Structures are given as structure tokens and as C-alpha cells.
């Protein structure tokens, strides 16, 4: 196993030689190299490190100095990129100010070799009171635990400490996560934890002693804490589809992009199932996830044909699966009494939307129900975000899903239906699916009630989606034929 010991250093001329001297070279497993990354220090940090001469059994030591200061996180990014490009198996992060004991490097490396995790953290809080005996100020000791507990709550993690700087990572793990998108600041360490959790890799913790000496603390405590909490909230909101942060969009498959909303009483999925009469023949366009189709087949004994390009489900009684790209003309279909277009039209360009609706109208000229749901781009929170930040926050799902090709308002939906010769029989606003956010029921239930009422009384502002039931408008050919028949 080939290991890189990454020493990040800034203005560390008083400590760097001691850090190198204290490395237990004879106990280090395998082989490796030491990289001292000097983050544009103004002192002699890089000169002293380059001139250091260790024992005969020491690993090669290389010193790189940044031409400009990149920050604590930026300096780490270069070290990890160096480890990846030079085919190291793992990399251990060590601070050049001596705050973390180099004597424990073998203990940091060994769990990676033994496969106990893809990351190893030296935690000062596995034995909490020893941190105080090591000189950690009481306010930092309390703050460390409070912020760590809050981060665990937000992320669903169970780490004893988020804020240790003594870490080791497997390089295959670093290749999987976009760490270069993370902040250059001190809360880089929190953001890389979030990414590790997102890809489902295990973090193994070992206890380490706490040491506070005469090193200079360059961390603004309040700014650092806010940065950590904000990153956790951004990750949570990205998962919930409320906000999008590209650096936390990791570890998801295409099948996990969307979730079923059948369990929510006021959702478009539940509304569609409720509106379809029992025992009818249904064509579900773009319903490859199978949530609505399976519910109709199982609870209402409907015969459902699903057309989609991707199918994470297998055929079941009552379900017929037909592979088809909706960007292409519809194939010939059997007679149907209901056609579903749930969360589909927004994924098509405007021209294809009209073409698809025309194909449906020609294939089913007397169709009783065409059921459509589309997102409402006029949603008030979306307006406010754009007003105050100037950003359209595209993400994995939601109103501004990054795969959406068209933005809908109530007016644009009505216009599309009229242009495609469909008459709207029912149009209502659907409230946002707050039940998917994982909030406690004491918060979720009153919030659901409030949002449902707002969507009823002011749907243009507070509807998250538009739910529409329409019928084809008889064409001139059909009306002329009726007139001839009536006249006879």
C-alpha cells in the first residue's frame, strides 16, 4: 500500500521541523511519501522543510509552495489531487503547526489497510473530557459538541466529531467525490464529510489526544460555525429538492431522482389515482417508475399500459410495459378511457408538447379524461428567491428540475391546451409536498394545512403544481360529420 502524508502548512516555521522529527518512520506501514504543501507562507516554512534531513528510514519528503494563498480547503485540494495523479492508495492529512500528533500516523493508516472504512478520523471527542485536559478551551469544547450534534441531526449521521483536522482518506473515495467544488475555507472539512456520507462510504473514528500549544489560531469561530451549518442545510435542501448545491449532488442514481407522492393526500399522484374510475383502461405516458400505474392496477383493477424509455419496475398483473421515447411519435395504442401525463410535459420542448397532445387527440378523439400535472413556475417562494438573489436555482427535482425544458404558469398551461384543441374541465393548484421533507409531524401537519389553504385561495402564488383534467375539442372534421348526420 502506498501512502501520502499530506502536511498542510501556513506560517509554520516554528513547528514544521518538529512535526517531521516526530513522525514514527519505523512504524509506518507500507511505503509512501511526505508532501508539505506551503500555502504561500511569508516565513521560512518551505525552506526549513526542504532542508530537513531525517533518519535513513524516512520516506521521501517533497515541498510545494503555492504562489498565492489558497486557504485551508484550497491547500487540501492540491494535496488530494497530487495523491490521485501519483496513484497513491491513501492520503493522511496532518497539520504543520503540530496540533495533531504525528506519532499516531500508523494508527491513522492501519484502519484503511484493514478495510475498516474509506476514511479515518482522529476524534478528540470519543473521550470527551480528555480534550479539556489537553488544553482545549471550555467554550471550544462546548461549541464543538453543540455544532457536531446539530450537524449529525441535519445529515442523519452519528460522528463524535465533525471538526477534527486529523484525517485519512482512501484515494478511490476521493476520485468519487467532487471535493474540488468545496469551499477553500476552513469548513472544507465539513463539506467533504457530507460528500462521503452521500456516497455511502464508512467513516472510522479513532481516539486521539488533544494538544493546544503556542500555534496561532486563524479560524474565525462564528464564521466557521455558520459555514458548517449552512453547508449541512444546503445538503439537506438539495436532498429535499428545495435548494440545489452541485457539490452535494453525489451518490444518487437516476432512479433515485424522484420519489413517489402517493402517500401525500394532496399530491398530484394521489389526486390522479382518485380521479381515475375503477376498472378503466389507462395509458400512462412517462410513468416508468410505476407508482401511479401499480396503484391503479392494485386498488382500482385498472388495465394500465405504461410508455416510457426507462423502467425500474417489472411487469405485474394489470400492467403492460412498452418501451418508448416520448420525444418520438406515439405508436399505435389500444382504446383508452384515461391518458395520464403526470410530470411529463415540462421535460419536452414546446414544439414536442404540441405534437404529443395532437397525437393523443387523434389517437383518442373521444377520450373522456386526459390528466396532466406540471410544476408552477409562479410559485411565490421561487419568485422571492429570484427577486432577492437573482438566481434560478435548478436542481435534481422540483419546479426547476435541471431536466426541465419548459417553465409553466397557469396561463401558459391554458394556452398550450387551447392551442392543442383540448378543453379544460378541471384546473386546480396542488400544494408543495412538505411531507417528503422528513419534518416532525407536529410541524408538518399544520404546515400542510396552511399550504393547502393557500393553494386553494391563491393558487397562482402558492400552488406548487397545476393539476388539470381535459378533453379533446372535437375537430372540424368530426363536427362536420355530425352536422351531415344530423341533417340527414
RAJO-V314718 format. One record per backbone hydrogen bond with DSSP energy under -0.5 kcal/mol. CO is the residue of the C=O (numbers start at 1). NH is the residue of the N-H. E is the energy in kcal/mol with one decimal. If there is no record, write none. Layout:
CO	NH	E
CO	NH	E
This chain:
1	3	-0.6
1	31	-1.9
2	89	-2.5
2	90	-1.5
3	5	-0.5
3	33	-2.1
4	6	-0.8
4	92	-2.9
5	7	-0.7
5	35	-2.9
6	8	-0.7
6	94	-3.1
7	37	-2.7
8	96	-2.6
9	39	-2.8
12	15	-1.7
12	16	-2.6
15	19	-2.3
16	20	-2.0
17	21	-2.5
18	22	-1.9
19	23	-0.5
20	23	-0.9
23	25	-2.0
24	27	-1.5
24	28	-0.7
25	28	-1.0
31	3	-2.5
32	60	-0.6
33	5	-2.8
34	36	-0.5
34	62	-3.2
35	7	-3.0
35	37	-0.7
36	38	-0.8
36	64	-2.8
37	9	-2.5
37	39	-0.6
38	40	-1.9
38	66	-2.8
44	48	-2.9
45	49	-2.2
46	50	-2.3
47	51	-1.7
48	52	-0.5
49	52	-0.8
52	54	-0.5
55	58	-1.6
60	34	-2.9
60	62	-0.5
62	36	-3.0
64	38	-2.9
70	74	-0.6
71	75	-2.5
72	76	-1.5
73	77	-2.0
74	78	-1.4
75	79	-1.6
76	80	-2.7
77	81	-2.3
78	82	-2.3
79	83	-2.1
80	84	-2.2
81	85	-2.7
82	86	-1.7
83	88	-2.5
84	87	-1.4
89	171	-2.4
90	4	-2.4
91	169	-2.8
92	6	-3.1
92	94	-0.5
93	167	-0.9
94	8	-2.1
95	98	-1.2
99	211	-0.6
101	104	-1.6
102	24	-0.5
102	105	-2.0
104	108	-1.7
105	109	-2.1
106	110	-2.5
107	111	-0.7
109	112	-0.9
109	113	-1.6
110	114	-2.3
111	116	-2.7
111	117	-0.6
112	115	-0.9
118	170	-2.6
119	204	-3.2
120	168	-2.2
121	123	-0.9
121	206	-2.5
123	208	-2.1
125	128	-0.7
127	130	-1.2
127	131	-0.6
128	131	-1.3
128	132	-0.7
129	133	-1.7
130	134	-1.4
131	136	-2.2
132	135	-1.5
134	212	-1.1
137	141	-2.4
138	142	-2.6
139	143	-2.5
140	144	-2.8
141	145	-1.5
142	146	-2.6
143	147	-2.6
144	148	-2.1
145	149	-2.5
146	150	-2.0
147	151	-2.6
148	152	-2.6
149	153	-2.1
150	154	-2.3
151	155	-2.4
152	156	-1.6
152	157	-1.5
165	167	-0.8
166	122	-2.8
167	93	-3.7
168	120	-2.8
169	91	-2.6
170	173	-0.6
170	174	-1.6
171	175	-1.9
172	176	-0.8
173	176	-1.1
173	177	-0.8
177	179	-1.8
178	181	-2.1
179	182	-1.5
184	73	-2.2
184	74	-1.1
185	188	-1.3
186	189	-1.1
187	191	-1.9
188	192	-2.2
189	193	-1.1
190	194	-2.1
191	195	-1.8
192	196	-2.1
193	197	-2.6
194	198	-2.1
195	199	-1.7
196	201	-1.8
197	200	-1.1
202	118	-1.8
202	119	-1.3
202	204	-0.6
204	121	-2.6
206	123	-2.9
211	213	-0.5
216	218	-0.6
218	220	-0.5
219	221	-0.9
220	224	-2.9
221	225	-2.7
222	226	-2.4
223	227	-2.2
224	228	-2.3
225	229	-2.5
226	230	-2.9
227	231	-2.1
228	232	-2.0
229	233	-2.5
230	234	-2.6
231	235	-2.1
232	236	-2.4
233	237	-2.9
234	238	-2.0
235	239	-2.1
236	240	-2.0
237	241	-0.8
237	242	-2.1
237	243	-1.3
238	241	-0.5
245	248	-1.8
246	249	-1.7
248	250	-1.7
253	256	-0.7
254	257	-1.3
261	264	-1.4
261	270	-0.5
263	265	-0.6
264	267	-1.7
267	271	-2.3
268	272	-2.2
269	273	-2.1
270	274	-2.1
271	275	-1.7
272	276	-1.1
275	277	-0.5
277	280	-1.1
280	282	-0.5
280	303	-1.9
281	337	-2.5
281	338	-1.5
282	284	-0.5
282	305	-2.8
283	285	-0.8
283	340	-3.0
284	286	-0.6
284	287	-0.9
284	307	-2.1
287	290	-2.1
290	294	-2.5
291	295	-1.7
292	296	-2.5
293	297	-2.3
294	298	-2.6
295	299	-2.6
296	300	-1.4
296	302	-1.8
300	279	-2.7
302	304	-0.7
303	282	-2.9
304	306	-0.5
304	320	-2.7
305	284	-3.0
305	307	-0.5
306	308	-0.5
306	322	-2.8
307	286	-3.5
308	324	-2.2
316	319	-2.4
318	304	-2.9
320	306	-3.4
322	308	-1.5
324	326	-0.6
325	328	-2.4
337	369	-1.1
338	283	-2.4
339	371	-2.8
340	285	-2.2
341	343	-0.7
341	344	-0.5
341	373	-1.8
344	347	-2.2
345	348	-1.8
346	405	-3.5
346	406	-1.3
349	353	-2.2
350	354	-1.8
351	355	-2.1
352	356	-2.8
353	357	-2.3
354	358	-2.3
355	359	-2.4
356	360	-2.2
357	361	-2.5
358	362	-2.5
359	363	-2.2
360	364	-2.5
362	365	-0.5
364	367	-1.8
367	472	-0.5
369	339	-2.1
369	371	-0.5
370	372	-0.5
370	470	-2.5
371	341	-3.1
372	468	-3.1
373	343	-1.7
373	344	-0.6
374	466	-3.2
375	377	-0.8
376	379	-1.5
379	382	-0.7
379	383	-1.9
380	384	-2.6
381	385	-2.3
382	386	-2.1
383	387	-2.7
384	388	-2.7
385	389	-2.2
385	390	-0.6
385	391	-0.7
386	390	-1.4
391	393	-0.8
392	394	-1.9
395	402	-3.5
398	401	-1.3
400	395	-2.1
401	404	-2.1
408	377	-3.8
409	413	-2.0
410	414	-2.3
411	415	-2.6
412	416	-2.1
413	417	-2.3
414	418	-2.4
415	419	-2.7
416	420	-1.5
417	422	-2.7
418	421	-1.5
421	473	-3.3
423	471	-2.2
426	469	-2.5
428	467	-2.8
430	464	-3.1
430	465	-1.6
432	434	-2.1
433	436	-1.9
434	437	-1.8
434	439	-0.5
435	438	-0.6
440	443	-1.5
440	444	-2.9
441	445	-2.3
443	447	-1.5
444	448	-2.7
445	449	-2.2
446	450	-2.3
447	451	-2.5
448	452	-2.2
449	453	-2.1
450	454	-2.3
451	455	-2.2
452	456	-1.4
453	457	-2.4
454	458	-2.8
458	461	-1.2
458	462	-2.5
459	463	-2.1
461	380	-4.4
464	376	-2.3
465	430	-2.9
466	374	-1.8
466	468	-0.5
467	428	-2.3
468	372	-3.0
469	425	-3.0
469	426	-1.8
470	370	-2.3
471	423	-3.0
475	479	-2.6
476	480	-2.7
477	481	-2.2
478	482	-2.3
479	483	-2.4
480	484	-2.4
481	485	-2.4
482	486	-2.9
483	487	-2.5
484	488	-1.9
